[in-house]
Amino acid sequence: MTTEHAVEAAHGAPANATEYIQHHLSHLHDANGMWNLDTFWISAFLGLVFLGVFWLASRRATAGVPGKLQNFVEAVMELVNEVVNSAFHAKSKVIAPLAITIFVWVWLLNAMDFLPVDLLPKMFSYLGVHKLRVVPTADVNHTFGMSFGVMLCIIGFSIKAKSLGGWFKELLTAPFHAHGFMAIVLAPVNFIFQMIELLAKPLSLSLRLFGNMYAGELIFILIALLPWWAQWLLGGPWVIFHILVVTLQAFVFMALTVVYLSLAVEKH
């Protein structure tokens, strides 16, 4: 049976389970098979949703009795500002907008997991699109891309705070401080440790987010294979628990980014 036919089959049919899972874990690729188009376009669309909602809230903002949208946006901004104020002690006009963008955008990407497993793939199948993964953060390429951006920010913040020469000097003189000949001997060791630390930060960020969201996506797919009454019985509690997972992972990604950038500007 083909993959397309497996999607149209009943979820509970054991013979179709493998093809059903493989179908939902397959990406929509470009003609050369190099790019995950579903990850790109869904991420871009959700980014525009984020910008549109916050722009609309800013246009409707009032000093009087705020509306529901303004209350929501202000609550998100207060949450993020508390993290920034407690973890980042330097002065920066970029850190708060960056943290808000990361938190809201990653939350929206994660929240795609709340949609029924077959909803968007079935809708797009009528347009000739037979493969579609709707959770961008369950794609390790996307989480690595975001983490790579965080690493570039870490380097940029370090250079701005310490100058290019000061940052490069730190790469050779920390964590093991020495003087004279020993400083020359320990410089390669310090550089290796600094590179390990620098690379470990985006690696841990990306794999933590990817692992949690991939596991959540897979569980939803497995639940979709069950009879309809079992789907509601098991899917309901899992959705409620997954709300916490989705929000927590977005918060952790944002908070660790702020912490890493705070460490990057520390001169000691």
TACOR-V688322 format. One record per residue. N is the residue number from 1. RES is the residue in one letter. NEAR is the number of other C-alpha atoms within 10 Angstrom. Layout:
n=N res=RES near=NEAR
n=N res=RES near=NEAR
//
This chain:
n=1 res=M near=9
n=2 res=T near=10
n=3 res=T near=18
n=4 res=E near=14
n=5 res=H near=11
n=6 res=A near=20
n=7 res=V near=21
n=8 res=E near=12
n=9 res=A near=15
n=10 res=A near=16
n=11 res=H near=19
n=12 res=G near=15
n=13 res=A near=13
n=14 res=P near=12
n=15 res=A near=11
n=16 res=N near=20
n=17 res=A near=21
n=18 res=T near=11
n=19 res=E near=18
n=20 res=Y near=26
n=21 res=I near=18
n=22 res=Q near=13
n=23 res=H near=20
n=24 res=H near=21
n=25 res=L near=19
n=26 res=S near=13
n=27 res=H near=20
n=28 res=L near=18
n=29 res=H near=15
n=30 res=D near=11
n=31 res=A near=7
n=32 res=N near=6
n=33 res=G near=10
n=34 res=M near=8
n=35 res=W near=14
n=36 res=N near=19
n=37 res=L near=16
n=38 res=D near=20
n=39 res=T near=23
n=40 res=F near=13
n=41 res=W near=13
n=42 res=I near=17
n=43 res=S near=21
n=44 res=A near=14
n=45 res=F near=12
n=46 res=L near=18
n=47 res=G near=17
n=48 res=L near=13
n=49 res=V near=14
n=50 res=F near=16
n=51 res=L near=15
n=52 res=G near=12
n=53 res=V near=14
n=54 res=F near=17
n=55 res=W near=12
n=56 res=L near=13
n=57 res=A near=19
n=58 res=S near=13
n=59 res=R near=10
n=60 res=R near=12
n=61 res=A near=17
n=62 res=T near=11
n=63 res=A near=5
n=64 res=G near=6
n=65 res=V near=9
n=66 res=P near=13
n=67 res=G near=12
n=68 res=K near=10
n=69 res=L near=16
n=70 res=Q near=20
n=71 res=N near=14
n=72 res=F near=14
n=73 res=V near=16
n=74 res=E near=16
n=75 res=A near=12
n=76 res=V near=14
n=77 res=M near=18
n=78 res=E near=13
n=79 res=L near=14
n=80 res=V near=24
n=81 res=N near=18
n=82 res=E near=12
n=83 res=V near=19
n=84 res=V near=21
n=85 res=N near=12
n=86 res=S near=10
n=87 res=A near=17
n=88 res=F near=21
n=89 res=H near=12
n=90 res=A near=12
n=91 res=K near=8
n=92 res=S near=10
n=93 res=K near=7
n=94 res=V near=8
n=95 res=I near=20
n=96 res=A near=19
n=97 res=P near=14
n=98 res=L near=14
n=99 res=A near=23
n=100 res=I near=20
n=101 res=T near=17
n=102 res=I near=21
n=103 res=F near=24
n=104 res=V near=22
n=105 res=W near=21
n=106 res=V near=26
n=107 res=W near=22
n=108 res=L near=22
n=109 res=L near=24
n=110 res=N near=29
n=111 res=A near=21
n=112 res=M near=19
n=113 res=D near=25
n=114 res=F near=16
n=115 res=L near=13
n=116 res=P near=12
n=117 res=V near=20
n=118 res=D near=15
n=119 res=L near=10
n=120 res=L near=13
n=121 res=P near=19
n=122 res=K near=16
n=123 res=M near=12
n=124 res=F near=13
n=125 res=S near=14
n=126 res=Y near=9
n=127 res=L near=8
n=128 res=G near=8
n=129 res=V near=12
n=130 res=H near=19
n=131 res=K near=21
n=132 res=L near=23
n=133 res=R near=24
n=134 res=V near=28
n=135 res=V near=23
n=136 res=P near=27
n=137 res=T near=29
n=138 res=A near=26
n=139 res=D near=22
n=140 res=V near=17
n=141 res=N near=16
n=142 res=H near=18
n=143 res=T near=23
n=144 res=F near=20
n=145 res=G near=13
n=146 res=M near=19
n=147 res=S near=23
n=148 res=F near=18
n=149 res=G near=12
n=150 res=V near=22
n=151 res=M near=21
n=152 res=L near=13
n=153 res=C near=17
n=154 res=I near=23
n=155 res=I near=17
n=156 res=G near=17
n=157 res=F near=22
n=158 res=S near=23
n=159 res=I near=17
n=160 res=K near=14
n=161 res=A near=16
n=162 res=K near=17
n=163 res=S near=13
n=164 res=L near=14
n=165 res=G near=10
n=166 res=G near=14
n=167 res=W near=20
n=168 res=F near=14
n=169 res=K near=14
n=170 res=E near=20
n=171 res=L near=19
n=172 res=L near=21
n=173 res=T near=20
n=174 res=A near=18
n=175 res=P near=15
n=176 res=F near=13
n=177 res=H near=13
n=178 res=A near=14
n=179 res=H near=10
n=180 res=G near=7
n=181 res=F near=8
n=182 res=M near=11
n=183 res=A near=16
n=184 res=I near=13
n=185 res=V near=12
n=186 res=L near=19
n=187 res=A near=21
n=188 res=P near=14
n=189 res=V near=16
n=190 res=N near=20
n=191 res=F near=19
n=192 res=I near=14
n=193 res=F near=17
n=194 res=Q near=18
n=195 res=M near=11
n=196 res=I near=11
n=197 res=E near=12
n=198 res=L near=16
n=199 res=L near=14
n=200 res=A near=13
n=201 res=K near=18
n=202 res=P near=25
n=203 res=L near=16
n=204 res=S near=14
n=205 res=L near=22
n=206 res=S near=23
n=207 res=L near=16
n=208 res=R near=15
n=209 res=L near=26
n=210 res=F near=23
n=211 res=G near=16
n=212 res=N near=17
n=213 res=M near=26
n=214 res=Y near=20
n=215 res=A near=12
n=216 res=G near=22
n=217 res=E near=24
n=218 res=L near=17
n=219 res=I near=13
n=220 res=F near=21
n=221 res=I near=20
n=222 res=L near=18
n=223 res=I near=21
n=224 res=A near=24
n=225 res=L near=19
n=226 res=L near=19
n=227 res=P near=13
n=228 res=W near=14
n=229 res=W near=9
n=230 res=A near=13
n=231 res=Q near=15
n=232 res=W near=15
n=233 res=L near=11
n=234 res=L near=14
n=235 res=G near=20
n=236 res=G near=12
n=237 res=P near=10
n=238 res=W near=15
n=239 res=V near=18
n=240 res=I near=11
n=241 res=F near=11
n=242 res=H near=20
n=243 res=I near=15
n=244 res=L near=11
n=245 res=V near=19
n=246 res=V near=24
n=247 res=T near=17
n=248 res=L near=15
n=249 res=Q near=21
n=250 res=A near=22
n=251 res=F near=22
n=252 res=V near=15
n=253 res=F near=23
n=254 res=M near=23
n=255 res=A near=19
n=256 res=L near=18
n=257 res=T near=25
n=258 res=V near=25
n=259 res=V near=15
n=260 res=Y near=20
n=261 res=L near=23
n=262 res=S near=19
n=263 res=L near=17
n=264 res=A near=21
n=265 res=V near=22
n=266 res=E near=14
n=267 res=K near=11
n=268 res=H near=6
//
